[in-house]
Amino acid sequence: MPCSGGSRVRLVAHTRGYALVEAAGAVDIATSGRVAEVLRGAVARRTPALIVDLSRVTLFAAAGFHCLERTATLLAERGGSLHLACAEHSPAARVLRLLDEYGRWAVHPDVPTAVAAVVGHP
């Protein structure tokens, strides 16, 4: 679904083992409401894991980080896990290194690696 400024966030896959949400463009205060809505919808599908693809994110602000925090809390309350896909030097990865100093979530270099980690095969 489109957000402001050409940004987009959408559920792109849903299986028994995971849901996959893809975000693109800016994830900031202007788009965080829509991002949170899509993430809540993905959590409501009650899959054991949620993968969020941040590889196409061009700006990742604290508001986006807080959306992930709230989502991780919702998942943890029911025994689920949050997995993020973003390259090491991407905008999202830089913010995650600054704000998630304890490494609470699994960060994978790409979606196939995240899916393999979730479903348990290389």
Phi and psi restraints in degrees (range 20) as a CNS / XPLOR table:
assign (resid 1 and name C) (resid 2 and name N)
       (resid 2 and name CA) (resid 2 and name C) 1.0 -69.4 20.0 2
assign (resid 2 and name N) (resid 2 and name CA)
       (resid 2 and name C) (resid 3 and name N) 1.0 145.6 20.0 2
assign (resid 2 and name C) (resid 3 and name N)
       (resid 3 and name CA) (resid 3 and name C) 1.0 -114.0 20.0 2
assign (resid 3 and name N) (resid 3 and name CA)
       (resid 3 and name C) (resid 4 and name N) 1.0 -170.5 20.0 2
assign (resid 3 and name C) (resid 4 and name N)
       (resid 4 and name CA) (resid 4 and name C) 1.0 -71.9 20.0 2
assign (resid 4 and name N) (resid 4 and name CA)
       (resid 4 and name C) (resid 5 and name N) 1.0 153.8 20.0 2
assign (resid 4 and name C) (resid 5 and name N)
       (resid 5 and name CA) (resid 5 and name C) 1.0 66.4 20.0 2
assign (resid 5 and name N) (resid 5 and name CA)
       (resid 5 and name C) (resid 6 and name N) 1.0 24.6 20.0 2
assign (resid 5 and name C) (resid 6 and name N)
       (resid 6 and name CA) (resid 6 and name C) 1.0 82.8 20.0 2
assign (resid 6 and name N) (resid 6 and name CA)
       (resid 6 and name C) (resid 7 and name N) 1.0 0.8 20.0 2
assign (resid 6 and name C) (resid 7 and name N)
       (resid 7 and name CA) (resid 7 and name C) 1.0 -74.3 20.0 2
assign (resid 7 and name N) (resid 7 and name CA)
       (resid 7 and name C) (resid 8 and name N) 1.0 158.4 20.0 2
assign (resid 7 and name C) (resid 8 and name N)
       (resid 8 and name CA) (resid 8 and name C) 1.0 -149.5 20.0 2
assign (resid 8 and name N) (resid 8 and name CA)
       (resid 8 and name C) (resid 9 and name N) 1.0 148.9 20.0 2
assign (resid 8 and name C) (resid 9 and name N)
       (resid 9 and name CA) (resid 9 and name C) 1.0 -145.3 20.0 2
assign (resid 9 and name N) (resid 9 and name CA)
       (resid 9 and name C) (resid 10 and name N) 1.0 135.7 20.0 2
assign (resid 9 and name C) (resid 10 and name N)
       (resid 10 and name CA) (resid 10 and name C) 1.0 -158.0 20.0 2
assign (resid 10 and name N) (resid 10 and name CA)
       (resid 10 and name C) (resid 11 and name N) 1.0 153.9 20.0 2
assign (resid 10 and name C) (resid 11 and name N)
       (resid 11 and name CA) (resid 11 and name C) 1.0 -79.5 20.0 2
assign (resid 11 and name N) (resid 11 and name CA)
       (resid 11 and name C) (resid 12 and name N) 1.0 121.6 20.0 2
assign (resid 11 and name C) (resid 12 and name N)
       (resid 12 and name CA) (resid 12 and name C) 1.0 -110.1 20.0 2
assign (resid 12 and name N) (resid 12 and name CA)
       (resid 12 and name C) (resid 13 and name N) 1.0 -16.4 20.0 2
assign (resid 12 and name C) (resid 13 and name N)
       (resid 13 and name CA) (resid 13 and name C) 1.0 -154.7 20.0 2
assign (resid 13 and name N) (resid 13 and name CA)
       (resid 13 and name C) (resid 14 and name N) 1.0 147.9 20.0 2
assign (resid 13 and name C) (resid 14 and name N)
       (resid 14 and name CA) (resid 14 and name C) 1.0 -147.7 20.0 2
assign (resid 14 and name N) (resid 14 and name CA)
       (resid 14 and name C) (resid 15 and name N) 1.0 116.9 20.0 2
assign (resid 14 and name C) (resid 15 and name N)
       (resid 15 and name CA) (resid 15 and name C) 1.0 -125.1 20.0 2
assign (resid 15 and name N) (resid 15 and name CA)
       (resid 15 and name C) (resid 16 and name N) 1.0 -177.9 20.0 2
assign (resid 15 and name C) (resid 16 and name N)
       (resid 16 and name CA) (resid 16 and name C) 1.0 -67.6 20.0 2
assign (resid 16 and name N) (resid 16 and name CA)
       (resid 16 and name C) (resid 17 and name N) 1.0 -26.0 20.0 2
assign (resid 16 and name C) (resid 17 and name N)
       (resid 17 and name CA) (resid 17 and name C) 1.0 -95.9 20.0 2
assign (resid 17 and name N) (resid 17 and name CA)
       (resid 17 and name C) (resid 18 and name N) 1.0 -23.2 20.0 2
assign (resid 17 and name C) (resid 18 and name N)
       (resid 18 and name CA) (resid 18 and name C) 1.0 -164.6 20.0 2
assign (resid 18 and name N) (resid 18 and name CA)
       (resid 18 and name C) (resid 19 and name N) 1.0 161.6 20.0 2
assign (resid 18 and name C) (resid 19 and name N)
       (resid 19 and name CA) (resid 19 and name C) 1.0 -115.8 20.0 2
assign (resid 19 and name N) (resid 19 and name CA)
       (resid 19 and name C) (resid 20 and name N) 1.0 145.8 20.0 2
assign (resid 19 and name C) (resid 20 and name N)
       (resid 20 and name CA) (resid 20 and name C) 1.0 -122.0 20.0 2
assign (resid 20 and name N) (resid 20 and name CA)
       (resid 20 and name C) (resid 21 and name N) 1.0 122.1 20.0 2
assign (resid 20 and name C) (resid 21 and name N)
       (resid 21 and name CA) (resid 21 and name C) 1.0 -112.4 20.0 2
assign (resid 21 and name N) (resid 21 and name CA)
       (resid 21 and name C) (resid 22 and name N) 1.0 134.8 20.0 2
assign (resid 21 and name C) (resid 22 and name N)
       (resid 22 and name CA) (resid 22 and name C) 1.0 -112.9 20.0 2
assign (resid 22 and name N) (resid 22 and name CA)
       (resid 22 and name C) (resid 23 and name N) 1.0 131.4 20.0 2
assign (resid 22 and name C) (resid 23 and name N)
       (resid 23 and name CA) (resid 23 and name C) 1.0 -117.4 20.0 2
assign (resid 23 and name N) (resid 23 and name CA)
       (resid 23 and name C) (resid 24 and name N) 1.0 145.7 20.0 2
assign (resid 23 and name C) (resid 24 and name N)
       (resid 24 and name CA) (resid 24 and name C) 1.0 -144.5 20.0 2
assign (resid 24 and name N) (resid 24 and name CA)
       (resid 24 and name C) (resid 25 and name N) 1.0 148.9 20.0 2
assign (resid 24 and name C) (resid 25 and name N)
       (resid 25 and name CA) (resid 25 and name C) 1.0 84.6 20.0 2
assign (resid 25 and name N) (resid 25 and name CA)
       (resid 25 and name C) (resid 26 and name N) 1.0 -147.7 20.0 2
assign (resid 25 and name C) (resid 26 and name N)
       (resid 26 and name CA) (resid 26 and name C) 1.0 -86.3 20.0 2
assign (resid 26 and name N) (resid 26 and name CA)
       (resid 26 and name C) (resid 27 and name N) 1.0 133.7 20.0 2
assign (resid 26 and name C) (resid 27 and name N)
       (resid 27 and name CA) (resid 27 and name C) 1.0 -117.5 20.0 2
assign (resid 27 and name N) (resid 27 and name CA)
       (resid 27 and name C) (resid 28 and name N) 1.0 98.4 20.0 2
assign (resid 27 and name C) (resid 28 and name N)
       (resid 28 and name CA) (resid 28 and name C) 1.0 -143.7 20.0 2
assign (resid 28 and name N) (resid 28 and name CA)
       (resid 28 and name C) (resid 29 and name N) 1.0 -165.5 20.0 2
assign (resid 28 and name C) (resid 29 and name N)
       (resid 29 and name CA) (resid 29 and name C) 1.0 -61.2 20.0 2
assign (resid 29 and name N) (resid 29 and name CA)
       (resid 29 and name C) (resid 30 and name N) 1.0 -32.9 20.0 2
assign (resid 29 and name C) (resid 30 and name N)
       (resid 30 and name CA) (resid 30 and name C) 1.0 -71.8 20.0 2
assign (resid 30 and name N) (resid 30 and name CA)
       (resid 30 and name C) (resid 31 and name N) 1.0 -28.0 20.0 2
assign (resid 30 and name C) (resid 31 and name N)
       (resid 31 and name CA) (resid 31 and name C) 1.0 -109.7 20.0 2
assign (resid 31 and name N) (resid 31 and name CA)
       (resid 31 and name C) (resid 32 and name N) 1.0 -7.4 20.0 2
assign (resid 31 and name C) (resid 32 and name N)
       (resid 32 and name CA) (resid 32 and name C) 1.0 -62.9 20.0 2
assign (resid 32 and name N) (resid 32 and name CA)
       (resid 32 and name C) (resid 33 and name N) 1.0 -30.7 20.0 2
assign (resid 32 and name C) (resid 33 and name N)
       (resid 33 and name CA) (resid 33 and name C) 1.0 -62.5 20.0 2
assign (resid 33 and name N) (resid 33 and name CA)
       (resid 33 and name C) (resid 34 and name N) 1.0 -46.3 20.0 2
assign (resid 33 and name C) (resid 34 and name N)
       (resid 34 and name CA) (resid 34 and name C) 1.0 -68.1 20.0 2
assign (resid 34 and name N) (resid 34 and name CA)
       (resid 34 and name C) (resid 35 and name N) 1.0 -39.8 20.0 2
assign (resid 34 and name C) (resid 35 and name N)
       (resid 35 and name CA) (resid 35 and name C) 1.0 -60.3 20.0 2
assign (resid 35 and name N) (resid 35 and name CA)
       (resid 35 and name C) (resid 36 and name N) 1.0 -47.1 20.0 2
assign (resid 35 and name C) (resid 36 and name N)
       (resid 36 and name CA) (resid 36 and name C) 1.0 -60.9 20.0 2
assign (resid 36 and name N) (resid 36 and name CA)
       (resid 36 and name C) (resid 37 and name N) 1.0 -40.0 20.0 2
assign (resid 36 and name C) (resid 37 and name N)
       (resid 37 and name CA) (resid 37 and name C) 1.0 -62.0 20.0 2
assign (resid 37 and name N) (resid 37 and name CA)
       (resid 37 and name C) (resid 38 and name N) 1.0 -46.0 20.0 2
assign (resid 37 and name C) (resid 38 and name N)
       (resid 38 and name CA) (resid 38 and name C) 1.0 -67.0 20.0 2
assign (resid 38 and name N) (resid 38 and name CA)
       (resid 38 and name C) (resid 39 and name N) 1.0 -41.3 20.0 2
assign (resid 38 and name C) (resid 39 and name N)
       (resid 39 and name CA) (resid 39 and name C) 1.0 -63.7 20.0 2
assign (resid 39 and name N) (resid 39 and name CA)
       (resid 39 and name C) (resid 40 and name N) 1.0 -42.9 20.0 2
assign (resid 39 and name C) (resid 40 and name N)
       (resid 40 and name CA) (resid 40 and name C) 1.0 -61.0 20.0 2
assign (resid 40 and name N) (resid 40 and name CA)
       (resid 40 and name C) (resid 41 and name N) 1.0 -41.0 20.0 2
assign (resid 40 and name C) (resid 41 and name N)
       (resid 41 and name CA) (resid 41 and name C) 1.0 -62.2 20.0 2
assign (resid 41 and name N) (resid 41 and name CA)
       (resid 41 and name C) (resid 42 and name N) 1.0 -39.5 20.0 2
assign (resid 41 and name C) (resid 42 and name N)
       (resid 42 and name CA) (resid 42 and name C) 1.0 -66.3 20.0 2
assign (resid 42 and name N) (resid 42 and name CA)
       (resid 42 and name C) (resid 43 and name N) 1.0 -42.4 20.0 2
assign (resid 42 and name C) (resid 43 and name N)
       (resid 43 and name CA) (resid 43 and name C) 1.0 -62.9 20.0 2
assign (resid 43 and name N) (resid 43 and name CA)
       (resid 43 and name C) (resid 44 and name N) 1.0 -36.9 20.0 2
assign (resid 43 and name C) (resid 44 and name N)
       (resid 44 and name CA) (resid 44 and name C) 1.0 -64.3 20.0 2
assign (resid 44 and name N) (resid 44 and name CA)
       (resid 44 and name C) (resid 45 and name N) 1.0 -17.0 20.0 2
assign (resid 44 and name C) (resid 45 and name N)
       (resid 45 and name CA) (resid 45 and name C) 1.0 -75.0 20.0 2
assign (resid 45 and name N) (resid 45 and name CA)
       (resid 45 and name C) (resid 46 and name N) 1.0 -8.5 20.0 2
assign (resid 45 and name C) (resid 46 and name N)
       (resid 46 and name CA) (resid 46 and name C) 1.0 61.5 20.0 2
assign (resid 46 and name N) (resid 46 and name CA)
       (resid 46 and name C) (resid 47 and name N) 1.0 32.7 20.0 2
assign (resid 46 and name C) (resid 47 and name N)
       (resid 47 and name CA) (resid 47 and name C) 1.0 -79.7 20.0 2
assign (resid 47 and name N) (resid 47 and name CA)
       (resid 47 and name C) (resid 48 and name N) 1.0 155.9 20.0 2
assign (resid 47 and name C) (resid 48 and name N)
       (resid 48 and name CA) (resid 48 and name C) 1.0 -68.2 20.0 2
assign (resid 48 and name N) (resid 48 and name CA)
       (resid 48 and name C) (resid 49 and name N) 1.0 -21.1 20.0 2
assign (resid 48 and name C) (resid 49 and name N)
       (resid 49 and name CA) (resid 49 and name C) 1.0 -141.5 20.0 2
assign (resid 49 and name N) (resid 49 and name CA)
       (resid 49 and name C) (resid 50 and name N) 1.0 149.6 20.0 2
assign (resid 49 and name C) (resid 50 and name N)
       (resid 50 and name CA) (resid 50 and name C) 1.0 -122.9 20.0 2
assign (resid 50 and name N) (resid 50 and name CA)
       (resid 50 and name C) (resid 51 and name N) 1.0 124.4 20.0 2
assign (resid 50 and name C) (resid 51 and name N)
       (resid 51 and name CA) (resid 51 and name C) 1.0 -104.7 20.0 2
assign (resid 51 and name N) (resid 51 and name CA)
       (resid 51 and name C) (resid 52 and name N) 1.0 129.3 20.0 2
assign (resid 51 and name C) (resid 52 and name N)
       (resid 52 and name CA) (resid 52 and name C) 1.0 -114.4 20.0 2
assign (resid 52 and name N) (resid 52 and name CA)
       (resid 52 and name C) (resid 53 and name N) 1.0 116.7 20.0 2
assign (resid 52 and name C) (resid 53 and name N)
       (resid 53 and name CA) (resid 53 and name C) 1.0 -86.9 20.0 2
assign (resid 53 and name N) (resid 53 and name CA)
       (resid 53 and name C) (resid 54 and name N) 1.0 110.0 20.0 2
assign (resid 53 and name C) (resid 54 and name N)
       (resid 54 and name CA) (resid 54 and name C) 1.0 -105.1 20.0 2
assign (resid 54 and name N) (resid 54 and name CA)
       (resid 54 and name C) (resid 55 and name N) 1.0 12.8 20.0 2
assign (resid 54 and name C) (resid 55 and name N)
       (resid 55 and name CA) (resid 55 and name C) 1.0 -67.4 20.0 2
assign (resid 55 and name N) (resid 55 and name CA)
       (resid 55 and name C) (resid 56 and name N) 1.0 -22.2 20.0 2
assign (resid 55 and name C) (resid 56 and name N)
       (resid 56 and name CA) (resid 56 and name C) 1.0 -103.9 20.0 2
assign (resid 56 and name N) (resid 56 and name CA)
       (resid 56 and name C) (resid 57 and name N) 1.0 11.7 20.0 2
assign (resid 56 and name C) (resid 57 and name N)
       (resid 57 and name CA) (resid 57 and name C) 1.0 -78.9 20.0 2
assign (resid 57 and name N) (resid 57 and name CA)
       (resid 57 and name C) (resid 58 and name N) 1.0 128.9 20.0 2
assign (resid 57 and name C) (resid 58 and name N)
       (resid 58 and name CA) (resid 58 and name C) 1.0 -99.2 20.0 2
assign (resid 58 and name N) (resid 58 and name CA)
       (resid 58 and name C) (resid 59 and name N) 1.0 -21.7 20.0 2
assign (resid 58 and name C) (resid 59 and name N)
       (resid 59 and name CA) (resid 59 and name C) 1.0 -144.3 20.0 2
assign (resid 59 and name N) (resid 59 and name CA)
       (resid 59 and name C) (resid 60 and name N) 1.0 126.8 20.0 2
assign (resid 59 and name C) (resid 60 and name N)
       (resid 60 and name CA) (resid 60 and name C) 1.0 -127.4 20.0 2
assign (resid 60 and name N) (resid 60 and name CA)
       (resid 60 and name C) (resid 61 and name N) 1.0 104.7 20.0 2
assign (resid 60 and name C) (resid 61 and name N)
       (resid 61 and name CA) (resid 61 and name C) 1.0 -96.6 20.0 2
assign (resid 61 and name N) (resid 61 and name CA)
       (resid 61 and name C) (resid 62 and name N) 1.0 173.7 20.0 2
assign (resid 61 and name C) (resid 62 and name N)
       (resid 62 and name CA) (resid 62 and name C) 1.0 -57.4 20.0 2
assign (resid 62 and name N) (resid 62 and name CA)
       (resid 62 and name C) (resid 63 and name N) 1.0 -33.7 20.0 2
assign (resid 62 and name C) (resid 63 and name N)
       (resid 63 and name CA) (resid 63 and name C) 1.0 -60.1 20.0 2
assign (resid 63 and name N) (resid 63 and name CA)
       (resid 63 and name C) (resid 64 and name N) 1.0 -37.8 20.0 2
assign (resid 63 and name C) (resid 64 and name N)
       (resid 64 and name CA) (resid 64 and name C) 1.0 -67.3 20.0 2
assign (resid 64 and name N) (resid 64 and name CA)
       (resid 64 and name C) (resid 65 and name N) 1.0 -40.8 20.0 2
assign (resid 64 and name C) (resid 65 and name N)
       (resid 65 and name CA) (resid 65 and name C) 1.0 -59.8 20.0 2
assign (resid 65 and name N) (resid 65 and name CA)
       (resid 65 and name C) (resid 66 and name N) 1.0 -42.7 20.0 2
assign (resid 65 and name C) (resid 66 and name N)
       (resid 66 and name CA) (resid 66 and name C) 1.0 -67.2 20.0 2
assign (resid 66 and name N) (resid 66 and name CA)
       (resid 66 and name C) (resid 67 and name N) 1.0 -32.4 20.0 2
assign (resid 66 and name C) (resid 67 and name N)
       (resid 67 and name CA) (resid 67 and name C) 1.0 -60.6 20.0 2
assign (resid 67 and name N) (resid 67 and name CA)
       (resid 67 and name C) (resid 68 and name N) 1.0 -43.1 20.0 2
assign (resid 67 and name C) (resid 68 and name N)
       (resid 68 and name CA) (resid 68 and name C) 1.0 -65.1 20.0 2
assign (resid 68 and name N) (resid 68 and name CA)
       (resid 68 and name C) (resid 69 and name N) 1.0 -40.8 20.0 2
assign (resid 68 and name C) (resid 69 and name N)
       (resid 69 and name CA) (resid 69 and name C) 1.0 -58.2 20.0 2
assign (resid 69 and name N) (resid 69 and name CA)
       (resid 69 and name C) (resid 70 and name N) 1.0 -48.7 20.0 2
assign (resid 69 and name C) (resid 70 and name N)
       (resid 70 and name CA) (resid 70 and name C) 1.0 -63.0 20.0 2
assign (resid 70 and name N) (resid 70 and name CA)
       (resid 70 and name C) (resid 71 and name N) 1.0 -40.2 20.0 2
assign (resid 70 and name C) (resid 71 and name N)
       (resid 71 and name CA) (resid 71 and name C) 1.0 -64.1 20.0 2
assign (resid 71 and name N) (resid 71 and name CA)
       (resid 71 and name C) (resid 72 and name N) 1.0 -44.1 20.0 2
assign (resid 71 and name C) (resid 72 and name N)
       (resid 72 and name CA) (resid 72 and name C) 1.0 -60.5 20.0 2
assign (resid 72 and name N) (resid 72 and name CA)
       (resid 72 and name C) (resid 73 and name N) 1.0 -39.2 20.0 2
assign (resid 72 and name C) (resid 73 and name N)
       (resid 73 and name CA) (resid 73 and name C) 1.0 -63.7 20.0 2
assign (resid 73 and name N) (resid 73 and name CA)
       (resid 73 and name C) (resid 74 and name N) 1.0 -46.2 20.0 2
assign (resid 73 and name C) (resid 74 and name N)
       (resid 74 and name CA) (resid 74 and name C) 1.0 -59.8 20.0 2
assign (resid 74 and name N) (resid 74 and name CA)
       (resid 74 and name C) (resid 75 and name N) 1.0 -43.4 20.0 2
assign (resid 74 and name C) (resid 75 and name N)
       (resid 75 and name CA) (resid 75 and name C) 1.0 -64.1 20.0 2
assign (resid 75 and name N) (resid 75 and name CA)
       (resid 75 and name C) (resid 76 and name N) 1.0 -45.5 20.0 2
assign (resid 75 and name C) (resid 76 and name N)
       (resid 76 and name CA) (resid 76 and name C) 1.0 -62.6 20.0 2
assign (resid 76 and name N) (resid 76 and name CA)
       (resid 76 and name C) (resid 77 and name N) 1.0 -34.2 20.0 2
assign (resid 76 and name C) (resid 77 and name N)
       (resid 77 and name CA) (resid 77 and name C) 1.0 -61.3 20.0 2
assign (resid 77 and name N) (resid 77 and name CA)
       (resid 77 and name C) (resid 78 and name N) 1.0 -22.4 20.0 2
assign (resid 77 and name C) (resid 78 and name N)
       (resid 78 and name CA) (resid 78 and name C) 1.0 -118.6 20.0 2
assign (resid 78 and name N) (resid 78 and name CA)
       (resid 78 and name C) (resid 79 and name N) 1.0 16.9 20.0 2
assign (resid 78 and name C) (resid 79 and name N)
       (resid 79 and name CA) (resid 79 and name C) 1.0 83.4 20.0 2
assign (resid 79 and name N) (resid 79 and name CA)
       (resid 79 and name C) (resid 80 and name N) 1.0 13.8 20.0 2
assign (resid 79 and name C) (resid 80 and name N)
       (resid 80 and name CA) (resid 80 and name C) 1.0 -92.0 20.0 2
assign (resid 80 and name N) (resid 80 and name CA)
       (resid 80 and name C) (resid 81 and name N) 1.0 175.3 20.0 2
assign (resid 80 and name C) (resid 81 and name N)
       (resid 81 and name CA) (resid 81 and name C) 1.0 -135.9 20.0 2
assign (resid 81 and name N) (resid 81 and name CA)
       (resid 81 and name C) (resid 82 and name N) 1.0 150.7 20.0 2
assign (resid 81 and name C) (resid 82 and name N)
       (resid 82 and name CA) (resid 82 and name C) 1.0 -105.1 20.0 2
assign (resid 82 and name N) (resid 82 and name CA)
       (resid 82 and name C) (resid 83 and name N) 1.0 132.0 20.0 2
assign (resid 82 and name C) (resid 83 and name N)
       (resid 83 and name CA) (resid 83 and name C) 1.0 -127.0 20.0 2
assign (resid 83 and name N) (resid 83 and name CA)
       (resid 83 and name C) (resid 84 and name N) 1.0 136.5 20.0 2
assign (resid 83 and name C) (resid 84 and name N)
       (resid 84 and name CA) (resid 84 and name C) 1.0 -115.6 20.0 2
assign (resid 84 and name N) (resid 84 and name CA)
       (resid 84 and name C) (resid 85 and name N) 1.0 143.5 20.0 2
assign (resid 84 and name C) (resid 85 and name N)
       (resid 85 and name CA) (resid 85 and name C) 1.0 -119.7 20.0 2
assign (resid 85 and name N) (resid 85 and name CA)
       (resid 85 and name C) (resid 86 and name N) 1.0 115.2 20.0 2
assign (resid 85 and name C) (resid 86 and name N)
       (resid 86 and name CA) (resid 86 and name C) 1.0 -163.9 20.0 2
assign (resid 86 and name N) (resid 86 and name CA)
       (resid 86 and name C) (resid 87 and name N) 1.0 143.4 20.0 2
assign (resid 86 and name C) (resid 87 and name N)
       (resid 87 and name CA) (resid 87 and name C) 1.0 -66.0 20.0 2
assign (resid 87 and name N) (resid 87 and name CA)
       (resid 87 and name C) (resid 88 and name N) 1.0 153.8 20.0 2
assign (resid 87 and name C) (resid 88 and name N)
       (resid 88 and name CA) (resid 88 and name C) 1.0 -54.9 20.0 2
assign (resid 88 and name N) (resid 88 and name CA)
       (resid 88 and name C) (resid 89 and name N) 1.0 -36.3 20.0 2
assign (resid 88 and name C) (resid 89 and name N)
       (resid 89 and name CA) (resid 89 and name C) 1.0 -105.7 20.0 2
assign (resid 89 and name N) (resid 89 and name CA)
       (resid 89 and name C) (resid 90 and name N) 1.0 18.3 20.0 2
assign (resid 89 and name C) (resid 90 and name N)
       (resid 90 and name CA) (resid 90 and name C) 1.0 -76.4 20.0 2
assign (resid 90 and name N) (resid 90 and name CA)
       (resid 90 and name C) (resid 91 and name N) 1.0 161.7 20.0 2
assign (resid 90 and name C) (resid 91 and name N)
       (resid 91 and name CA) (resid 91 and name C) 1.0 -55.4 20.0 2
assign (resid 91 and name N) (resid 91 and name CA)
       (resid 91 and name C) (resid 92 and name N) 1.0 -41.4 20.0 2
assign (resid 91 and name C) (resid 92 and name N)
       (resid 92 and name CA) (resid 92 and name C) 1.0 -65.9 20.0 2
assign (resid 92 and name N) (resid 92 and name CA)
       (resid 92 and name C) (resid 93 and name N) 1.0 -42.0 20.0 2
assign (resid 92 and name C) (resid 93 and name N)
       (resid 93 and name CA) (resid 93 and name C) 1.0 -62.8 20.0 2
assign (resid 93 and name N) (resid 93 and name CA)
       (resid 93 and name C) (resid 94 and name N) 1.0 -38.4 20.0 2
assign (resid 93 and name C) (resid 94 and name N)
       (resid 94 and name CA) (resid 94 and name C) 1.0 -62.6 20.0 2
assign (resid 94 and name N) (resid 94 and name CA)
       (resid 94 and name C) (resid 95 and name N) 1.0 -43.7 20.0 2
assign (resid 94 and name C) (resid 95 and name N)
       (resid 95 and name CA) (resid 95 and name C) 1.0 -67.6 20.0 2
assign (resid 95 and name N) (resid 95 and name CA)
       (resid 95 and name C) (resid 96 and name N) 1.0 -41.3 20.0 2
assign (resid 95 and name C) (resid 96 and name N)
       (resid 96 and name CA) (resid 96 and name C) 1.0 -59.9 20.0 2
assign (resid 96 and name N) (resid 96 and name CA)
       (resid 96 and name C) (resid 97 and name N) 1.0 -41.1 20.0 2
assign (resid 96 and name C) (resid 97 and name N)
       (resid 97 and name CA) (resid 97 and name C) 1.0 -62.6 20.0 2
assign (resid 97 and name N) (resid 97 and name CA)
       (resid 97 and name C) (resid 98 and name N) 1.0 -35.4 20.0 2
assign (resid 97 and name C) (resid 98 and name N)
       (resid 98 and name CA) (resid 98 and name C) 1.0 -76.2 20.0 2
assign (resid 98 and name N) (resid 98 and name CA)
       (resid 98 and name C) (resid 99 and name N) 1.0 -43.6 20.0 2
assign (resid 98 and name C) (resid 99 and name N)
       (resid 99 and name CA) (resid 99 and name C) 1.0 -97.2 20.0 2
assign (resid 99 and name N) (resid 99 and name CA)
       (resid 99 and name C) (resid 100 and name N) 1.0 -22.6 20.0 2
assign (resid 99 and name C) (resid 100 and name N)
       (resid 100 and name CA) (resid 100 and name C) 1.0 -108.9 20.0 2
assign (resid 100 and name N) (resid 100 and name CA)
       (resid 100 and name C) (resid 101 and name N) 1.0 63.4 20.0 2
assign (resid 100 and name C) (resid 101 and name N)
       (resid 101 and name CA) (resid 101 and name C) 1.0 -62.3 20.0 2
assign (resid 101 and name N) (resid 101 and name CA)
       (resid 101 and name C) (resid 102 and name N) 1.0 -19.5 20.0 2
assign (resid 101 and name C) (resid 102 and name N)
       (resid 102 and name CA) (resid 102 and name C) 1.0 -96.7 20.0 2
assign (resid 102 and name N) (resid 102 and name CA)
       (resid 102 and name C) (resid 103 and name N) 1.0 -0.6 20.0 2
assign (resid 102 and name C) (resid 103 and name N)
       (resid 103 and name CA) (resid 103 and name C) 1.0 59.4 20.0 2
assign (resid 103 and name N) (resid 103 and name CA)
       (resid 103 and name C) (resid 104 and name N) 1.0 49.5 20.0 2
assign (resid 103 and name C) (resid 104 and name N)
       (resid 104 and name CA) (resid 104 and name C) 1.0 -65.5 20.0 2
assign (resid 104 and name N) (resid 104 and name CA)
       (resid 104 and name C) (resid 105 and name N) 1.0 -26.4 20.0 2
assign (resid 104 and name C) (resid 105 and name N)
       (resid 105 and name CA) (resid 105 and name C) 1.0 -118.4 20.0 2
assign (resid 105 and name N) (resid 105 and name CA)
       (resid 105 and name C) (resid 106 and name N) 1.0 150.0 20.0 2
assign (resid 105 and name C) (resid 106 and name N)
       (resid 106 and name CA) (resid 106 and name C) 1.0 -72.6 20.0 2
assign (resid 106 and name N) (resid 106 and name CA)
       (resid 106 and name C) (resid 107 and name N) 1.0 125.2 20.0 2
assign (resid 106 and name C) (resid 107 and name N)
       (resid 107 and name CA) (resid 107 and name C) 1.0 -114.3 20.0 2
assign (resid 107 and name N) (resid 107 and name CA)
       (resid 107 and name C) (resid 108 and name N) 1.0 124.5 20.0 2
assign (resid 107 and name C) (resid 108 and name N)
       (resid 108 and name CA) (resid 108 and name C) 1.0 -114.7 20.0 2
assign (resid 108 and name N) (resid 108 and name CA)
       (resid 108 and name C) (resid 109 and name N) 1.0 152.6 20.0 2
assign (resid 108 and name C) (resid 109 and name N)
       (resid 109 and name CA) (resid 109 and name C) 1.0 -70.3 20.0 2
assign (resid 109 and name N) (resid 109 and name CA)
       (resid 109 and name C) (resid 110 and name N) 1.0 -19.8 20.0 2
assign (resid 109 and name C) (resid 110 and name N)
       (resid 110 and name CA) (resid 110 and name C) 1.0 -162.2 20.0 2
assign (resid 110 and name N) (resid 110 and name CA)
       (resid 110 and name C) (resid 111 and name N) 1.0 171.4 20.0 2
assign (resid 110 and name C) (resid 111 and name N)
       (resid 111 and name CA) (resid 111 and name C) 1.0 -65.5 20.0 2
assign (resid 111 and name N) (resid 111 and name CA)
       (resid 111 and name C) (resid 112 and name N) 1.0 -45.2 20.0 2
assign (resid 111 and name C) (resid 112 and name N)
       (resid 112 and name CA) (resid 112 and name C) 1.0 -57.4 20.0 2
assign (resid 112 and name N) (resid 112 and name CA)
       (resid 112 and name C) (resid 113 and name N) 1.0 -37.0 20.0 2
assign (resid 112 and name C) (resid 113 and name N)
       (resid 113 and name CA) (resid 113 and name C) 1.0 -67.7 20.0 2
assign (resid 113 and name N) (resid 113 and name CA)
       (resid 113 and name C) (resid 114 and name N) 1.0 -39.8 20.0 2
assign (resid 113 and name C) (resid 114 and name N)
       (resid 114 and name CA) (resid 114 and name C) 1.0 -64.7 20.0 2
assign (resid 114 and name N) (resid 114 and name CA)
       (resid 114 and name C) (resid 115 and name N) 1.0 -43.9 20.0 2
assign (resid 114 and name C) (resid 115 and name N)
       (resid 115 and name CA) (resid 115 and name C) 1.0 -62.2 20.0 2
assign (resid 115 and name N) (resid 115 and name CA)
       (resid 115 and name C) (resid 116 and name N) 1.0 -43.8 20.0 2
assign (resid 115 and name C) (resid 116 and name N)
       (resid 116 and name CA) (resid 116 and name C) 1.0 -60.6 20.0 2
assign (resid 116 and name N) (resid 116 and name CA)
       (resid 116 and name C) (resid 117 and name N) 1.0 -40.0 20.0 2
assign (resid 116 and name C) (resid 117 and name N)
       (resid 117 and name CA) (resid 117 and name C) 1.0 -65.9 20.0 2
assign (resid 117 and name N) (resid 117 and name CA)
       (resid 117 and name C) (resid 118 and name N) 1.0 -37.3 20.0 2
assign (resid 117 and name C) (resid 118 and name N)
       (resid 118 and name CA) (resid 118 and name C) 1.0 -73.9 20.0 2
assign (resid 118 and name N) (resid 118 and name CA)
       (resid 118 and name C) (resid 119 and name N) 1.0 -43.9 20.0 2
assign (resid 118 and name C) (resid 119 and name N)
       (resid 119 and name CA) (resid 119 and name C) 1.0 -87.4 20.0 2
assign (resid 119 and name N) (resid 119 and name CA)
       (resid 119 and name C) (resid 120 and name N) 1.0 -9.2 20.0 2
assign (resid 119 and name C) (resid 120 and name N)
       (resid 120 and name CA) (resid 120 and name C) 1.0 89.1 20.0 2
assign (resid 120 and name N) (resid 120 and name CA)
       (resid 120 and name C) (resid 121 and name N) 1.0 19.3 20.0 2
assign (resid 120 and name C) (resid 121 and name N)
       (resid 121 and name CA) (resid 121 and name C) 1.0 -129.8 20.0 2
assign (resid 121 and name N) (resid 121 and name CA)
       (resid 121 and name C) (resid 122 and name N) 1.0 154.6 20.0 2
